[in-house]
Amino acid sequence: MSDLVGDARHLSPSAQEALRLRAVAALVAGRDREDVAALFGVSLKAVDIWWAKWQAGGREALVMQPRGKPVGVHQVLGEAEQAAVRQAVLDHRPCDVGLSGQLWTRRLVGELIAKLYRVRLTEPGVGKYLRRWGLSFQRPDKRAVEQDPEAVRRWHEETWPAIRAKAKKDGGEVLFADQVGIRSDQVAGRTWGERGRTPVVRRSGNRFSVNAMSAISTRGRMHFMVFTESFTAEGCAGSWTGSPATSTTRSISWSTLTRPTARRRSGPGSPPTPTRSSCTSCPRTRPS
């Protein structure tokens, strides 16, 4: 009988595992090694190797093992270097570290690696590192660069508790108000389209715009109004005076977000806040 009766290397890993286990089970049952090799179409050498593994480690020595190099073996960047790049991506923008742009791409991360460690990686290689670090490609949230953490803290810990206590004492309602401009040709958001071809949205060439003012209460009630005049402190106060939000017998405390436009258009001669209502400006960054 030939030493090499068959070749099981063409089988899948799971099929090879089943073959090993069945062959050893036949040996345990008392069959000769030659019979087992002929029955399963493998070499005597393979049968002897499986039997030796069985005796040394039992069933666990015969089950399927992961193939290829273990994750992390022979990586270009060491663990400390990977941790440094990952933290730089999370804590900084590309322009903060001498690169161009404000959003990280695989190309820019590769440039950062080359700048720090003089190692050039392909974009797919950079992508593997990013996925291994638990990072994904996302649309970022935005924060105002003028954010004043101290002002936000004071609003949370001092201003807001005082407003809430006054509204409760007066039996009033607290409203959070904000303003937005809307143009007839505005198209917001994303849409699906064919790869390589930018979708086209048809819109009117006759541009016009309106302003909208909205307010929501801590109880979930919402009020809004639309007007064509410019948004100024005077117009805002006058509009809210006659709005349904202030036409009740209860007192109203309403808070607006601090905006440069509103500050420029409101001067020393700004009118007082409407009757039975009080106005407070929130910090530039919205309190959560």
Secondary structure, DSSP 8 states (H G I E B T S, - for coil): --S----GGGS-HHHHHHHHHHHHHHHHTT--HHHHHHHHT--HHHHHHHHHHHHHHGGGGTS----SS-TTTT-SS-HHHHHHHHHHHHH--GGGGT-S-SS--HHHHHHHHHHHH-----HHHHHHHHHHTT----------TT--HHHHHHIIIIIHHHHHHHHHHHT-EEEEEEEEEEETT---S-----TTS-------SS--EEEEEEEEETTS-EEEEEESS---HHHHHHHHHTSGGGSSSS-EEEEEE--HHHHHH--TT-----TTEEEEEE-SS---
